[in-house]
Amino acid sequence: MVVLGCDKAGTEWLPIISEKLNEMGVENKIIYDGTIDGCDYTDAAFLVAETVAAGDAEKGILICGTGIGMSMAANKVRGIRASVCNDCYSAKMTVVHNNSNVLCMGARVLGIELALKIVEEYFSAEFEAGGRHERRVNAIIAKENEQFK
C-alpha cells in the first residue's frame, strides 16, 4: 500500500498519480488531499510519514510546491527516508541506494508528465540489499535511533 498526500499545490496531481499507480498494479490511497482550509504542508507530510513509519503503508508520496518542505518535514519522523526527486535517475537511485520510503515532488517545479515518469521509476526500483548500500542505510538508522533515545 502506498499513501499519498499534498498541500494545496498538489491537489490536481493526486488523482492522476493515484491512477498511474493503479495502472502499475500498486495499491494506493489518498489520505490528505490538500483541500482543507488552512492546511500546511507539514500536516500532509506528518500524516503520510507517520502512516509509513507505523507500517500501515509500505511507501508514501508527497506533493507540495517544490517537494522540499514535504521532505524536510517527513524526514523528522523516525524511520522515514524521504527524497525530493526532480528526475527519473534520482528517483530510481534513491530507492536502489538509499531504500527511500517516501517520494516528494514539486508541482511548481515539474510537469505532470515528468512526475508520472518519476513515479514509474521510483516504484519500479528495488533496494540493493547487502554491501555498502545497506551498511550506509543502517548507519542512517543507527544515528536516528541514537537521537531518539
C-alpha positions in Angstrom: 0.0 0.0 0.0 1.2 3.5 -0.9 -0.3 6.5 0.8 -0.5 9.9 -0.9 -0.7 13.4 0.5 -0.3 17.0 -0.6 -0.8 20.6 0.2 -2.8 23.0 -2.0 -0.1 23.0 -4.7 -0.6 19.3 -5.4 -4.4 18.8 -5.3 -4.7 18.4 -9.0 -1.9 15.9 -9.2 -3.0 13.3 -6.6 -5.8 11.7 -8.6 -3.6 11.5 -11.7 -0.8 9.9 -9.7 -3.2 7.6 -8.0 -4.5 6.4 -11.3 -0.9 5.9 -12.6 -0.2 3.7 -9.6 -3.4 1.7 -10.2 -2.3 1.1 -13.8 1.0 -0.2 -12.4 -0.8 -2.5 -10.1 0.2 -0.6 -7.0 -2.5 -0.3 -4.3 -2.7 3.2 -3.1 -4.9 5.6 -1.1 -5.1 9.4 -0.9 -5.0 10.3 2.8 -4.5 14.0 2.7 -5.7 15.9 -0.4 -4.8 19.5 0.5 -8.3 20.8 0.2 -8.7 21.6 3.9 -8.8 25.4 4.6 -5.6 26.4 6.3 -3.8 23.2 5.6 0.0 23.3 5.8 2.5 21.0 4.0 3.5 19.8 7.4 0.0 18.4 8.0 0.3 16.2 5.0 3.9 15.3 5.5 3.5 14.2 9.1 0.3 12.1 8.3 1.9 10.3 5.4 5.2 9.8 7.1 3.6 8.5 10.3 1.4 6.1 8.3 4.5 4.7 6.6 6.6 4.6 9.8 3.8 2.8 11.6 3.9 0.1 9.0 0.3 0.8 7.8 1.8 1.6 4.3 4.9 0.5 2.6 5.7 3.8 1.0 4.3 7.3 0.5 4.1 10.1 -2.0 4.0 13.8 -1.0 3.4 16.8 -3.3 3.9 20.5 -2.5 5.2 23.4 -4.5 8.8 22.3 -4.6 8.8 19.0 -2.6 11.4 20.4 -0.3 9.2 21.3 2.6 7.5 18.0 2.5 10.8 16.1 2.5 12.1 18.2 5.4 9.0 17.6 7.5 8.6 13.9 6.6 12.3 13.2 7.5 11.6 14.3 11.0 9.5 11.2 11.5 11.6 8.3 12.8 12.0 5.6 10.2 11.4 7.8 7.2 13.8 8.3 4.3 12.0 10.9 2.2 13.6 12.1 -1.1 12.8 15.0 -3.3 13.1 13.8 -6.9 13.1 16.1 -10.0 14.4 13.5 -12.5 14.0 9.8 -13.2 17.6 8.8 -12.4 17.4 10.3 -8.9 14.0 8.6 -8.4 15.5 5.2 -9.2 18.7 5.6 -7.3 17.1 6.9 -4.1 15.4 3.5 -3.9 18.3 1.4 -5.1 21.0 3.0 -2.9 19.0 4.7 -0.1 15.9 2.5 0.4 13.8 5.6 0.3 10.3 5.1 1.5 8.7 8.5 0.7 8.8 10.2 -2.7 8.5 14.0 -2.6 7.8 16.1 -5.7 7.1 19.7 -6.5 4.1 20.6 -8.6 5.6 24.1 -9.3 8.9 22.5 -10.4 7.8 19.6 -12.6 5.2 19.0 -15.2 2.8 16.2 -14.6 4.2 14.0 -17.4 7.7 14.0 -15.9 6.1 13.5 -12.4 4.4 10.3 -13.7 7.7 9.0 -15.2 9.4 9.7 -11.9 6.6 7.7 -10.1 7.1 4.9 -12.5 10.9 4.8 -12.0 10.6 5.1 -8.2 8.1 2.2 -7.9 9.9 0.0 -10.4 13.2 0.2 -8.5 14.3 -2.2 -5.7 16.8 -1.6 -2.9 20.2 -3.3 -3.4 20.3 -5.0 0.0 23.6 -6.0 1.3 27.0 -4.5 0.8 27.8 -0.8 1.0 24.3 0.5 0.4 22.7 -1.5 3.3 25.7 -0.5 5.5 25.0 3.2 4.8 21.3 2.9 5.3 21.9 1.1 8.6 24.2 4.0 9.6 21.4 6.5 9.0 19.0 4.3 11.0 21.6 4.0 13.9 22.1 7.8 14.0 18.3 8.3 14.1 17.9 5.7 16.9 20.8 7.4 18.8 19.0 10.8 18.6 15.6 9.3 19.7 16.9 7.6 22.9 
